[in-house]
């Protein structure tokens, strides 16, 4: 009876699972109270993204190190197919062969990294948060305030950080290909023309374009992964409503069916979102090579 009285409601369950494990720059546990707060960071997203990035780079490095000129093994063949796919996409949008020496490996890393971060959504939604709560209880901390989110791409700060990095790469190639003066001239002369009276409007339009690209690039990935994570939570609630009644048994069966169907569909989602982010990265960097 006591357990039932203290069981969280559906709203409390979802709210708890949507809360990040946050710390300030003094490394103290804090909780965000405003929409934008630069005084803290989502420690869980940071740890999982760095860990998964290291894992992805390790496997790519291992595939390159173990590559042979003979008949490749399955792992080498898979990496070669993936690398060839990325290289072919890069050739279609970036015609500068020198730039592709850096951009193609970058795009491959982006695809693998985002795929791994998206793939964390395939873990049971309560698995790692439950282990984290048990650890906090064992160490004398409040398990009910042990927040843990394991999908870095369902965190807007992660996806906007990635898209901002792409923007910086676009700036780098704009200056490298066109020169600082050429890029500066483009900022004030496109898209309306080079007349001095149009310079402020051109520059404003360029700023709007940069902001719109960066925000939409990050928001697209975040929105899809956040929605997928939320659906998994709703499906988990169906299983949590199991009782020895017709309605309870129906919810339990629905939990299994819906969970299976959504998991299979989500495999496509996590792969497609990684591919779209990679392709937009290539397209934006390719546009940085083009003169207006």
Residue pairs with C-beta under 8 A, 6 or more apart in sequence:
8 16
10 237
13 233
13 237
13 240
14 230
14 233
14 234
14 237
16 144
16 147
17 125
17 129
17 149
17 233
18 149
18 230
19 31
19 147
19 149
20 32
20 42
20 43
20 44
20 45
20 147
20 149
20 155
21 29
21 42
21 43
21 44
21 132
21 146
21 147
21 148
21 149
22 29
22 30
22 31
22 32
22 40
22 41
22 42
22 43
22 147
23 29
23 30
23 40
23 41
23 43
24 30
24 39
24 40
24 41
25 39
25 40
25 41
30 39
30 40
32 40
41 157
42 149
42 155
42 157
42 158
44 147
44 148
44 149
44 150
45 149
45 152
45 155
45 157
45 158
48 117
48 120
48 150
48 151
48 152
49 113
49 117
49 152
49 158
52 113
52 116
52 117
52 120
52 152
53 113
53 116
55 116
56 109
56 112
56 113
56 116
57 109
59 79
59 112
60 79
60 108
60 109
60 112
63 75
63 76
63 79
64 79
66 75
66 76
67 76
67 80
68 76
72 80
82 108
82 111
82 112
83 104
83 108
86 104
86 107
86 108
86 111
86 278
87 100
87 104
89 107
89 278
89 279
89 282
90 100
90 103
90 104
90 107
90 282
91 100
93 282
93 283
93 285
93 286
94 100
94 103
94 282
94 285
94 286
94 289
95 289
96 177
96 289
99 173
99 177
99 285
99 289
103 282
103 285
106 169
106 281
107 278
107 281
107 282
110 162
110 274
110 277
110 278
110 281
111 274
111 275
111 277
111 278
112 274
114 153
114 162
114 221
114 273
114 274
114 277
114 278
115 270
115 271
115 274
117 151
117 152
117 153
117 158
118 151
118 153
118 225
118 269
118 270
118 271
118 273
118 274
119 270
120 150
120 151
120 152
121 151
121 154
121 225
121 228
121 229
121 232
121 266
121 270
122 263
122 266
122 267
122 270
123 150
125 229
125 232
125 233
125 236
126 236
128 148
128 150
129 146
129 147
129 148
129 149
129 150
132 146
132 148
133 143
133 144
133 146
133 148
134 143
135 146
136 142
136 143
136 145
136 146
137 143
137 146
149 155
149 229
151 225
151 229
152 158
153 159
153 221
153 222
153 225
153 273
154 222
154 225
154 226
154 228
154 229
155 222
156 218
156 219
156 222
158 222
159 217
159 218
159 219
159 221
159 222
159 225
160 214
160 215
160 218
160 219
160 222
161 218
162 217
162 218
162 221
162 277
163 213
163 214
163 215
163 217
163 218
164 214
164 218
166 214
166 217
166 280
166 281
166 284
166 285
167 210
167 213
167 214
167 284
169 281
169 285
169 288
170 284
170 285
170 287
170 288
171 288
173 285
173 288
173 289
174 183
174 186
174 288
175 183
177 288
177 289
178 186
178 291
182 291
185 194
186 206
186 291
186 292
187 202
187 203
187 206
188 194
188 199
188 202
188 203
189 198
189 199
189 202
189 292
190 202
190 206
190 292
191 202
191 205
191 292
192 198
192 201
192 202
192 205
193 202
213 284
217 277
217 280
217 281
217 284
220 273
220 276
220 277
221 273
221 276
221 277
224 269
224 273
225 270
225 273
228 266
228 269
228 270
231 262
232 259
232 262
232 266
235 255
235 258
235 259
235 262
236 255
236 259
238 251
238 252
238 254
238 255
238 258
239 251
239 252
239 255
239 256
239 259
241 248
241 251
241 252
242 248
242 249
242 251
242 252
242 255
243 249
